[in-house]
């Protein structure tokens, strides 16, 4: 149970497992309530140096943040303040491609680019929200008199995790009983290779 409820003061929660040095990762945060319009719920990734009473525009913090409007805040800078407010039931999203140094933040299936536009696409690798390294950062949320539930994969996601197929398949050293196959991995946990005899 990753339900988190904040009291009547700015308060934060930080995960205990960092983004590792390779791989692709996806996580969600469902907004449970937005009873205080001064600060609804934020979701993002933060360095260990980010204080647990931080709200917005803090160095080392990459997040979607709602107050009177929705903000995209990247490493100390609010790059957009026109993302609308969060409402109960909204799903905030993070997708990280460590190997290609890309991270996307999204809400309800809309992925944001680095200017707060809606052209981000983690499935194709296009228009990342940030190209800063996320290695070593922790999941992070801020609340004020509200609650949220994190989903790190312990149950079904609201939105499907971004899917990238393997690509660039090629073959070499073809012999009568063996062949070498090469490809670039997609973002699945494993690969399946099917060979048909002709």
C-alpha positions in Angstrom: 0.0 0.0 0.0 1.7 3.2 -1.2 -1.1 5.6 -0.2 0.3 8.8 1.2 -1.7 11.5 3.0 -0.2 14.9 3.9 -1.3 17.1 6.8 -2.0 20.9 6.7 1.6 21.8 5.8 4.0 21.4 2.9 5.3 17.8 3.2 7.1 15.5 0.9 7.8 11.8 0.4 10.8 10.3 -1.2 11.2 6.7 -2.4 14.0 4.5 -1.1 15.2 2.9 -4.3 17.0 5.1 -6.9 17.0 4.9 -10.6 19.8 2.5 -11.5 22.5 2.9 -14.1 20.8 1.1 -17.0 17.3 0.1 -18.2 13.9 1.6 -18.7 11.4 2.4 -16.0 7.8 3.5 -15.7 5.8 4.5 -12.6 2.5 6.3 -11.8 1.0 8.4 -9.1 -2.8 8.6 -8.8 -4.2 11.8 -7.3 -6.5 10.8 -4.4 -7.8 14.3 -3.4 -7.2 17.9 -4.1 -8.9 19.5 -1.1 -6.5 22.4 -0.9 -6.1 24.4 -4.1 -2.8 26.0 -2.9 -1.0 22.8 -3.6 -2.4 19.6 -4.9 -0.1 16.8 -5.6 3.3 16.6 -7.3 5.2 13.6 -8.8 8.7 13.4 -10.1 12.3 12.4 -9.4 14.6 14.1 -6.9 18.2 14.0 -5.8 18.9 13.0 -2.2 19.9 16.6 -1.5 16.3 17.9 -2.1 14.8 18.7 1.3 11.6 17.0 2.4 9.8 20.3 2.8 10.4 21.4 -0.8 7.5 22.3 -3.1 8.6 23.6 -6.5 11.5 25.0 -8.6 14.2 23.3 -6.6 17.6 22.2 -7.9 17.8 18.5 -8.4 14.0 18.1 -8.6 12.2 17.1 -11.9 8.4 17.1 -11.4 4.9 17.9 -12.4 3.5 20.2 -9.7 0.0 21.7 -9.2 -1.0 24.8 -7.3 -3.3 27.4 -9.0 -2.2 25.7 -12.2 -0.1 22.7 -13.3 3.6 23.3 -13.5 6.5 21.5 -15.2 9.5 22.1 -13.0 12.9 20.9 -14.1 16.0 21.2 -11.9 15.1 24.5 -10.3 13.2 26.1 -13.2 9.5 26.3 -13.9 9.5 25.8 -17.6 5.7 25.8 -18.0 2.8 26.9 -15.8 -0.1 26.2 -18.1 -0.7 22.5 -17.6 -4.1 22.9 -15.8 -5.0 21.8 -12.3 -5.0 18.2 -11.1 -8.3 16.6 -10.0 -9.0 13.5 -8.0 -8.4 10.4 -10.1 -5.7 12.0 -12.4 -2.7 9.8 -13.1 0.7 11.4 -13.1 3.4 9.4 -15.0 7.2 9.0 -15.2 9.0 7.2 -17.9 12.8 6.9 -17.8 15.2 5.6 -20.5 18.5 5.5 -18.7 20.5 4.1 -21.6 19.5 7.0 -23.8 19.5 9.7 -21.0 15.9 10.6 -21.5 13.0 11.1 -19.1 9.3 12.0 -19.7 6.7 13.3 -17.3 3.0 12.9 -18.2 -0.5 13.2 -17.0 -3.4 11.0 -18.0 -1.5 9.6 -21.0 -0.3 13.0 -22.3 3.5 13.2 -22.3 5.2 16.6 -22.0 8.3 17.8 -23.8 11.0 20.1 -22.3 8.9 23.2 -22.8 5.7 21.8 -21.4 4.1 21.0 -24.8 2.3 17.7 -25.4 4.7 16.3 -28.0 6.7 14.0 -25.7 6.6 10.3 -26.7 8.6 7.7 -24.7 7.4 4.9 -27.0 9.3 6.4 -29.9 12.0 8.2 -27.8 10.9 11.6 -29.1 10.8 15.0 -27.4 11.9 14.0 -23.9 10.9 16.2 -20.9 14.6 16.1 -19.8 17.8 14.8 -21.2 19.6 15.1 -17.9 20.8 11.9 -16.2 18.3 10.5 -13.8 20.7 7.9 -12.4 20.6 8.0 -8.6 17.4 10.0 -8.3 14.4 8.9 -6.1 10.7 9.0 -6.8 9.3 12.1 -5.1 6.0 13.7 -4.2 4.8 16.9 -2.5 1.4 17.3 -0.9 -0.5 19.9 1.2 -3.7 18.5 2.8 -4.1 16.0 0.1 -3.3 12.4 -0.7 -1.9 10.3 -3.5 -1.1 6.6 -4.3 2.1 5.6 -5.9 2.3 2.6 -8.3 5.8 1.3 -8.9 4.5 -1.9 -10.6 2.9 -3.6 -7.5 -0.4 -3.7 -9.3 -1.7 -3.1 -12.9 -0.9 0.4 -14.2 -3.7 2.7 -15.2 -1.9 3.4 -18.5 0.2 0.9 -20.4 3.9 1.4 -19.9 5.6 2.8 -23.1 6.3 0.0 -25.5 9.2 0.0 -27.9 9.8 -3.0 -30.2 13.3 -4.4 -30.9 14.7 -2.9 -34.0 17.7 -3.0 -36.3 17.7 -6.8 -36.7 20.6 -8.1 -38.8 22.4 -11.4 -39.4 26.0 -12.3 -40.1 28.3 -15.3 -40.3 25.5 -17.3 -41.9 26.5 -21.0 -42.1 24.6 -24.3 -42.7 23.8 -24.9 -39.1 24.4 -21.5 -37.3 23.9 -17.8 -37.7 24.7 -14.7 -35.6 21.7 -12.4 -35.0 21.9 -8.8 -33.7 19.3 -6.3 -32.7 18.7 -3.2 -30.6 16.5 -4.1 -27.6 13.1 -2.5 -27.1 11.9 -1.7 -23.6 10.5 -5.1 -22.7 11.9 -7.3 -19.9 13.0 -10.0 -22.3 13.2 -11.0 -26.0 11.8 -13.9 -28.0 13.5 -15.1 -31.2 11.6 -17.3 -33.6 13.3 -19.2 -36.4 11.4 -20.9 -39.1 13.0 -23.7 -41.1 12.3 -23.4 -44.9 
